[in-house]
Structures are given as structure tokens and as C-alpha cells.
Amino acid sequence: MIHYIKRKDLDVVKYDACIENSLQSRVYAFSWYLDIVADNWDVLILGDYEAVMPIPWKQKYFIKYAAQPFFCQQLGVFSIEKTSEKLILRFIDTIAKKFKKITFNFNSGNKIATIKTKLRINYILNIENSFEENYQKFNKNRKRSLKKVHKNSLTIKDVNFNVLLEIAKKEKKTLDNLAYLKLIKLFSTAKDKEKGFVLGVFNKNEEFFGGAFFLNDNKRITYLFSAMNEEGKNLNAATFLISYVLEKYSNKQYVLDFEGSMNVGIASFFRSFGAKKEIYHQIKNNNLFNFLHLKS
């Protein structure tokens, strides 16, 4: 039986253990992460935390609606054992009965064919045992860019998120102040838990060109947020940064999750490293009207 449990009544130890050991594990679903990015969130739980589905939600004019938070690409059902589509539909049916408005992303491990969904695209790259193996996956443009980087003597160092934030604001990243505050808290908490790090790109004169904030959990490195100034873009600093991560985590059975993208240009950049397309589903309440009358 599926139960709706409010956040305040959640057995956090059991919940996080389910996320940690699930076949679909994503850092976004852990309680500490959702406590930061979601205005509110509750959970659908099957049995004794055998499968869980976190539900972030907001409220406007006394109407509660389920909505995907920023910096939280994939949620959905997380289970210790493989889930059937029938079970996933039972979870969806429960959400639809609780919320009048829904915009929700499932993880790529949740396969949904019975109801209409919007297909979303992500790119992932299995990090090989050696950097040379990954390098062979690069296309010609990426290899050419990396050679230029080495000629410019760029270096990479750990940096504080605040210096990256300065670059982002100068480059007018389209995020509001609340989103930036959540990012700052995410970095601080992830760093304390050893679940994240920020890398910056410099030249030999210690000029800072930008960098990226990565999450690190369950053998998955997530490219959460990045910002480069114009000079950094011209010097292919992002190529250098991603190549550095591929080398650092080689021979460790990690996956690099690029966290997108539906943008054609950004998707092309990710594919140039040899990344493969990963499909996940998005549902909205207008996709569920016919489904609500089906037997679960």
C-alpha cells in the first residue's frame, strides 16, 4: 500500500537509506538536498520504505501544486528492487488525487508508456578506466580545443562558490536572488557532507575565468552549475574543466551527468565529449485526466 507521509513525520534514516540503495539513486532526492531546494516536500511511501517518491510542492492562493524545484532535474520513484510501470502509475494516481496542478520530472529509470508524457533529454558519460579511453570518444573539435588549452597554460584549482557566483552575476545568468541563495546553501552543505566541490580555471597569472559546481554521490558526478567569462569561453576553459574531471575520476567506475540539455548548442557541446542521450519523463496534470479513471 502507498502512504502519503508529510515531511515532519518522515523517518529520515529509512527514507535516505532507500534513496542511497535504490536502483535509480540521485543526489537530488536525499532529504538534506530537498530541504534546501524545495519550498515544501512530502513523500509517497510503499510499505516499509521499499519504494519512495518525494513530492516537492508549493502553495498559491490556498491551492497546493506539485512542482519541480530548481537544481533538481530528476525525481520520481526510487526503489530497492526493479519497479514495474504498473507500480509507477499507482504512484502517479496518488499524486493526481492530492494535487490539482502538477509539473513533475521522473528519473530515467522510471519507464512510462501508458500515459502521455513530455520526453526530456539529459546527457551522461561513463568515465572510462583511463583518460586516454575517454579522449578517444572526443570529437575532432573537442580534441582541437583541448590542444589549444594546453598551449595557454591553464590550471585548475578548488575554489569557493562565492567567486563563481561573482562570474555568474557578471555574465547575467538568468537566476533570481533566491535561486542564488539556494545554490550557496547547496554548496556549503554538499561540501560539509563531502558530496560536492567547485573547480575554477586560472591562467599562469592567477586570473580567474570561471568554473563549475559539481555534485558527487553514488558514483555519479553531476555538473550542476557553471559560469565562464568571455575570456574563459574563448580559451575553451569549460573543455579543460570537464577533461580534468574525466581524468580525476578515471578508473573509479563513475558516471558524469551533464544535467541537460534541451538547448541544441549545449547538447552538441556535451555530445562532443562522447556523452550519450538519456531520456526521462515529465508529467503535467493535463496529461493525467484520462488516467485518473483507470484501475491502478
N, C-alpha and C positions, 0 to 999 in steps of 0.2 A: 504493500500500500504506500502511496505517495503522500507525505505530510508537508504542509506549509509551516515552516518554522521562522519566527521573527529573529532578527539578528541578536537581540538581547537574550533570547532563550537558546541560542545555538551552543552545542557542545563543540567549542572551537578545536579542541585536541582531536576529536574524532573527525570533524569536518576537514581540517588541514591534512590529516593523515590520509583521508580519501583522495584529496587533490594530489598530494605527494605521490601516492602509489597508483593513481589512476592511469589507464592506458592513454588518456588524452591530456595528461597534465600540462598546464600552462601557468606561468607565474601570475598572470592576471587574476586567477581565481582564488588565490590564497587570501585568508581573512585580513592579514596586515595590508595587502595591496588594495583590496576593495574598501577597507576602512578609509583609505586615503582618496581614492579616485571617485567613489560613489557618494552621492548625497545621502542615500539610504540604500540598504540592501537586505533582503531576506533570502531564504533558501528553501527549495523543494528537496525533500529527502526521501529516498526509497529505503524502507526497512531500517536497519541499524547502520545508517551511513554507508550502505553498499554502493549507492549512486547518489550524487548530489547535483543540484542545478542552482547556482547563485542567481538571484534576480535583483539587479540594481533598479531603483525606481526613484521617481521624483513626484512632487505634488504641486498642482497649479489649480487655483480656484476650486479647492476641495476634491479635485479629481486626481487620482493616483495613476501614473503611467510608467510602464517598464521601458527603460531607455539605456542604450549602451553608453557608458561613460567614455570620456577622452582617455587615451593611453591604455585602452583595454580592447584590443582588436577582437579576440575570440573568447567566448564563454561557452554556454551550452551545458550539456550533460557530461559529467565526469564520473567514471565508473571503474571499479576494480576489475571487473570482467567485461567482455565484449557486450555491447548493447545492441539490441535489435531495433529496427526502425519503429516497430510497434510500441516499444517502451518509450522511445523519444517522443512519439506522438502523444503518449499519455502525459508526459511532462508538459508538452505544448498545450494540450487541452486544459490542464490545470492552470497554466498561466492565463489563458484566454478567459477563464471563468473569474479570475481575480482582477484583471486589469482591462479597462475599456480601450486603452491605446497602448500599442506595443511596437517597439522597434528594437530588434534583438539579433545579435550575431551568435551563431553556434560555432563550435570549433570544427576543424577539418575532419576530425574523427567521427563526427555525427552525420551520418548519411540520411538525407531526407528526399524521398522521391514521390510520396503520396500527395503532398500538398504543394501549392505553388510557392516558390521562394525566389529571392533575388540571389544570383550567384556572385560572390565576391572573390577577388583574386589576391593571393599572397604569394611571395616567393621565398623558397628555402633552399639551403645548400648544405649537403652533407660534407662536413670538413674531413678531408682525407687523412691518411696516416702521415703524409709528408706534404710540405708546402708545394713541392715540385709537382705532385699529382694534382693539386688544386690549380696550380698555374697552367697546367695543360688544358684546363677547362675554360680559361680566359679566352675571349675572342681577340682578334688582331688589335682592335682599338684599345682594349684594356691593357694588353701586353705593351703596346707602344706608349701608353700613358705612364705605366709603371717605370719604364726605362727613363722617361723624362724626369720623373720624380727623383730617381737616384742621382741624376745629374745635378739636381738642385739642392742636394744635401739636406733633405728634410729629416726631422726627427720626431718621435712620438713620446709623450710623457703623460703620466697621470695628472689630471688637473681637477680643481674644484668645479662643481656645476655652475657656480656663480659667474665664472669667467666665460663659460659657454653661453650662459644666459645673456650676457652683455652683447656678444656677437649676434645672437638671435634677435634681440631687440633692435640692433642697428640695421640688420637685414630685413626688419619688419616682418618677422614670422607672424602668421595670422592666428595668434592665440591671445586670449584676453588675460588680464592680470590674475584671475582666479586659476586659470589653467597653469600659468607660470608658478603660482604658489604651490599647486599640487605637484608639479614637476620637482620643485625644490624639496618638498617633503618626501617625495618618492626617492629622490637621490639620497637624502640623508638616511632614511630608513633602510634602503637597499644596501647602502654602504655599511651600516651598522650590522646588518644581517649577513654581510658578505654575499649579497645577491645582485650587486651592480657596481659599475665603475664608469668613469668618464675619462676618455683619452683625448688629448689635444695634439695638434700638429704645429710644429715650430720650424723655423729655419735656423741656420748656424748663428744668427744674430739674436736669437731668442724672440723673434717676432712671432706672435700667435695668430694663426689663420682660422682657427675653428676646431671643431671636434665632434664627438658623439657620446651619448649616454647609452650604455649597453646594460641589459639585464642578464643575469647569469643564473639559471636554475634548471635542474633536472636534465643536464646535458644539452641545454638549449640556450644559445646566446641570442638575445633579441635586440635588434638595432632600433631602440625605442625613439630616440630623438637626436637630430644632428643640426648643426648650423656652421656654415662656412662664409667667410667674407669673400669679396670678389677676387682678391689675390689668391686666396686659397683655392677657389674654383679654377682659376687659370692655371694653378700649379698642380692640379689633379690631386689635391690633398685627400679627398674622400677615397679615391682609389688606393692611395698609400695606406690610409687608415684601415680599410677593410682587408687589404692584403696582410697588414700587420696582425690583425685578429685571426685570420686564417692560419698564419704561421704560428702564432702563440698557442692556439688550441688544436694544432695538428696532432695526430696520434693519440687523441683523447676521446674519440667517438662522439663529438659534439655536432649539433646542427646549428647553422647560422640562419636565424629567422629575420628576414629583411623587413617584415611588418608592412607589406604592401607590394605593389601599388596598383590602383586603378588608373593612375596617370601614365599615359603611354611613354613619355620620355623617361620617367623614373623607373618604370618597369623594364625598359630597354637597358638602362644602366645596371639594374640588378641581374638581368639575364646575361649581361656581358661577362659576369664572373662565373657563369655556368649554373646559376640558380635555376631551379625548376618551379613551375607553376603549382600552387596548392590552392584548391577550391574550398571555400566554406560558404555556408548558407546564412542568409539574412531573412528573417520573417517580419512582417508587419501585420497589424490587426486586420487590414482589409484582405489579407491572404487567408484568414482563418474562418471567415464567416461560414463557408460551406462545411468546413472541417468540424465545427463545434457539434454538429448533429450526428457525426459518425460515432459508432461504438468504439470505445478505446479497448 
